[in-house]
């Protein structure tokens, strides 16, 4: 038995104990960052949980006056926003941050500093969001902030601005985390860990990261448009000036539907990891689980319009999206069958992690089925704005995601701390949680079907509504008790828990092949990796899993880290510009009343554009100079690139100035709003590119590269090419298209 | 005219597709003999002929943009895919170094065919001029074949790898979705010629607008949605096939439950 100090010694080295705050605050170790993510998520969970309790207290009895209507609106907006962006995403990212590098046998994430950045924007964004309480009132527009309610004429206080800015900050952090996961899994895998041998958890985080980098930029684009409306008097979502409030809904749900999967797929990943271990069987149909994940990722990006059946897009649109949405049930159903089949015939062990995962499976089946019912437009029309919908998505968010998260924390806590969580307290937590959850939300289906609308601060004393709501409130307090018990369990087990040992659950993936907690370098030695369960093979050499063959060079695909990072980031950026370009095309399909494209000087801009396009050539020559080991050539071409980029920016500045002189500013009309947004964001990216190029030039001039080696030039060059390609599209759409329209 | 009468009478017996199909069938049998894969060819040619002689063609001929879009999808995605699948596994489609074998060229061909033919002047011309119409059909088949070649080339070594294929197909799906979305919600006509349908002698227009309830606005919406949703599902089906190809491996069933110790 290790005494307590020994465990603490293993968490922090003696030198670090002298300044333990700094050891945590300045860390770039993926394990500590993972823990920081989870602790931050837990803090916000307490805040958003208290908000939930206030909501339930207000609704406990009819005609209640505990909260004023305004306060109620603040609280349900903050509850939703916090739970999704500051609880679900950070905790799941934290778990993935801790586990993924260990599962692939890596030393750390691909970009440890970027990883720290991704984490630190979470508390920063969270504080920004909550600061709105002090700045004249929290946002009161729901987590979806539908326009035009979220526009200045209807929400004139600063709440929505704080909401938008904080989500923008969090969105940038999430994209950086997504890029980091993708590059880590591609480039940091241990020898032998081929792409087809990845543990399912890692594979699903990999797929999910693509969803993160594709979906978050859509929200970011929407948020900057909303902010331009609010702060610069833009016209995007305001119907008075020809803007479209429906556009906001399209953008929001094009992000919002994938967002559900961004938090659900890590939960699926946890289930796929825990259920086999506690069934003592490999997962049934690895290939099906892995492939259906890819299908879910792709389908989820296509079906957002089913969130908008009640908007009035027309029966034709509804019909198509009913069909497409129902399809999502297929890959999800495949997963449920696989998990169930894994348990069939297994030697089940009902420890707390498994209990939570089984509950998640059952609750998600219910939540998924009510989800399918929402895919049917006529039913959706009846239930959309009722508590039936509230019950549905809480079955997914709590029933699946929170339960899976709790399962994951019970499962990996021994690895993180070296100590087991108390099973006795764990079982109490589990039953309180399950009973409380079902008490709270099953009855809400009935309430919804009997017509209780959501987002309304109170309700009349209709037959049955009072006791049903009271029951729901009582259930919420069961869940609160479970949460308190869980936190108590975390704290006491951290200090006095049973010592875990390296592999308490007798699991098979690589994170269990190292000590608990793992040393800073993660592994001293790795077992050979020939299948998806390397630790099983290592312990049972004569009953090893069949070797997963290496079929092609792609299995051990390992791109250069910095290039892979920039390319992943470019994919994400392309999504951002895609939204802005589509918005421009949509809003300018017919010439507006005010000043329009005829104000633009196409000839002059063409000349500046040629400079920008030429800079793609010069940076290519610069790289060629580097490879030919001719530093002066490389520096000269690099300087030429910067000069050409600078000319372009100055040209754009002159154009802005002359437009401004003739009275065209952002808020003037729809054309001006879309024009300045699209070209402005492109200009911003050119400036960022220029700064990066200047830094590279600085490094080159300082002579800090030897033997023709300057690894940053390649990635920066790629980014610069991307900026130029974007301008091809922007220039065609903004300047050339009006000429032929 | 009732719906039933329309579907019985509105067949346009173009001889060209029938002749071309018969020739293709004969050429295939001559070159590769009759084997099981010829069924794919027959399926592909049937879709091709039906696209161009069935009532769908009559509707696309000036009445319905959406029918035109459906033809477009069938000719670009379904027919070339079936034709490529029908080729025996040993046939090479040319050297890897050629421009046509470049994945980027394939992608641009597949996506470009969609964007280009829905530019307003070209979209109109394809309906109003018989010649441009035939050029369109021919180009869709060729561009579709160039697109699918990356995925369905008979020889494994002439295809791109499954993960790359997933990206290839999905980005094509997104690129076409964007156009579909713009067409669905555009406040302007993409193909204005369909707003002035031909003189309604046989009562087809009355059938479409009064009985089916398809107004020109709705028609364009259906067209956009066809490109947005079902077309993407075609790409998605191909993606599923690619995933099956990626994960398929000749490994025996792993040992089942851990024995009680």
Interface residues (C-beta under 8 A of the other chain):
Chain A: X195 X196 X280 X281 X282 X286 X287 X290 X291 X294 X295 X298 X299 X301 X302 X314 X316 X317 X320 X321 X323 X324 X327 X345 X346 X347 X543 X545 X546 X547 X548 X549 X551 X552 X554 X557 X578 X582 X585 X586 X589 X590
Chain B: X161 X163 X166 X170 X173 X174 X177 X178 X181 X182 X184 X185 X186 X187 X188 X218 X221 X222 X225 X228 X229 X230 X232 X233 X236 X239 X240 X243 X244 X246 X247 X248 X249 X250 X251 X252 X254 X255 X256 X257 X258 X260
